Amino acid sequence: MRISLRFKLILLSLLLLAIPFSGMRLAATVKTSLLESREEALMFSARAVASALSGREGLFDRELFHALDQSRDLYLFRLTSPMRLNGKIDDWQPHLQSAQFFGEQNVLRSVRTFNRHNFSFTHLVGKRGKYLYGIFLVNDDKHVFRQPNSLALDRSDHLQIAIEDQEGNLNRYIVTASEPGWVNGYLTASASGSILPARMEGRIKSVWKMTESGYIIEIRIPMELVGNRLAFAIADVDDETSRTTTSVIGTASINDPEKMGWLLTQSTHIESILASLNRPQSKIQIVDSSQHIRASFGSLTSTAESSPEKRPTAAPFAIFNDILSPVYRLFSEPFTTDFAEPTAQPAALNQAGVSKALAGESSIYSYTMVDGEVEVMAAATPLYEDDVIIGAVVVEQTTNSILALKNKVIEESVGLTLLVLVFGGCGLLFFAFRISSRIRTLRNQASAAVGKNGQILSVPSPSKARDEIGDLSRTLNSVLAQLQAQVRYREKMADNFEHEMRTPLAGASASLKNLADELRDQPEHIQKYINWAVGDIGRMENMLTAIRDATSLKEALEHDFQEEFNLSEALDIWLEHSWKKTFSDVAFTYRFTERDIHTYGDPDRIRQMIDKLIENSVAFHQRGSAIELLLKTQSGHIQIQILNRGPRIPENLLEEIFNSMVSVRISGDKKPHLGLGLYIVRTIAEFHKGRVFAENIYGEKPGVRFTVELPLLDHYVVKLH
């Protein structure tokens, strides 16, 4: 039965891959089951917290969960950095990213067409310790300071503050500056249409700092002055002469307590309730209907403690696990337990799951943090009071413990299957080595079967293996056997053809000569016909001689006598005593870069090679132009260049012309041209470890240059060894 090598390889590979993939599938199943259990536990915790808070009467009224208006309510951040009143924004990072912009939509009063590019501000308010801090980044195209001796507080750019104190009384304060620097707040009283200071409020401190686009106001107010309602407004004065207020932008109305915004803070009372519910390894957040975080308890970093503890590992296996840790990382899912939650608490949870919870639908969702290294799973459920949704409960946990258990299963699976993989890999390696060995053997047999001159030296014995390589061996044996027979037939064909043709041609030539003698007295045109026939027979004999010379050239070269000789002097002699006399009507130029250039070879064969190139150049040269010869050395080679001015060779034939029976002659020469001359040139050049090539010359004097490269004497000896 024949078994394919491909089938064997696929079968072995599938066997090796099935084992680790089975472990990975088990790990994926474990992860899916644990995720489903975690989702159920999170949703149960969220609903339990919602139920516990909904059962406390009056809790949400005290914590201001009702009648919220996001457009005017102010959210009080928990500031994490030490606060310094210096007019700089460094202390406000990273909370400043949540600052709210106030512009055209927040105009309280304006006497002209409002332009947000001329006047607007960004605002943030927070709490640290016993103080409320606020910052205003004001964009103002023209700033007007307060006149130093003026009692009026509203005749310059100023900040208005409306505070409902803890007794429910409305107090209004103004912060204005006559120059940059420290500024105190003033409790105000209205008289004669202007706002006058009732008294200075030293407990309200602020700093006024100028910027390129306007100014910054940083303010600090004791929490003892602040109740449940708070509003801010920035008044803009542009004319230093009239000093009338042109525009007022505010967070809410500062005149009517009912229109002021609520001051929303995170409830310490609700957070204490969350702490008593004892939901370890979770972070619980309570949001109101505006998605503001009103209470938060717990930490996501505590989930690191829930990672499954690894059993103690013996020292050899510990080293083994360390070595395999890069392999484990290829299959495991990375996560980190060493991370810190953002220090800046966001003002709101703008998440899809929270929006669904506020719409009355409980949901499970997830997100990533720490550059995607930590995945957080969250459950959100509505928070009801008297069947009215007033907020949502969000319970979060990381998936670190699940991923740790999944990775543990993967590590154990990889470890248990390692021995199988090692032995299977060794078997696969042996299998591959055996295949490559057979292929190399087949390659060596094919290489040894063909000689350098293209002769089929031997035919490798066919393989008996019943696979693809065995088929290839048998096919190669068959192909080489057929090629060997064809080569032998072609080698003998020229000799047989030349031998068989000479006898009848000799007989025909003799008969024609006898016939010419017998018909001497016949008309002249009959003698002409006989002479033409004799000439054609001579041409056929010359063709047969050329074929015999070309076919026997390689064998003759092996018996030639080779010696060291001075090529530059030889070319000089051949040119003067042979080519110039043979082609007396053609001009020759000869140049050489060195007088003594020696090579190793048969001088007669090298002369034969150059004779063929000279004859070819003379046949194609433009009448009146010279045949140029150049002898030089370059990169360890001797270069003999023969250039003729005349028609160029088609680019697609520059390499083909050196093959047997290829000719591009279009001249009227009556000599036979079988395309063997350049073939003889290439054969002689390659026998002397060289090469020959042709290239076209472009420009005003086009032509063709043939270059023969032969090794210098020392390089030739190195090649022979």
Order of alpha helices (4+ residues) and beta strands (2+ residues): alpha-alpha-beta-beta-beta-beta-beta-beta-beta-beta-beta-beta-beta-beta-beta-beta-alpha-beta-beta-alpha-alpha-beta-beta-beta-alpha-alpha-alpha-alpha-beta-alpha-beta-beta-alpha-beta-beta-alpha-beta-beta-alpha
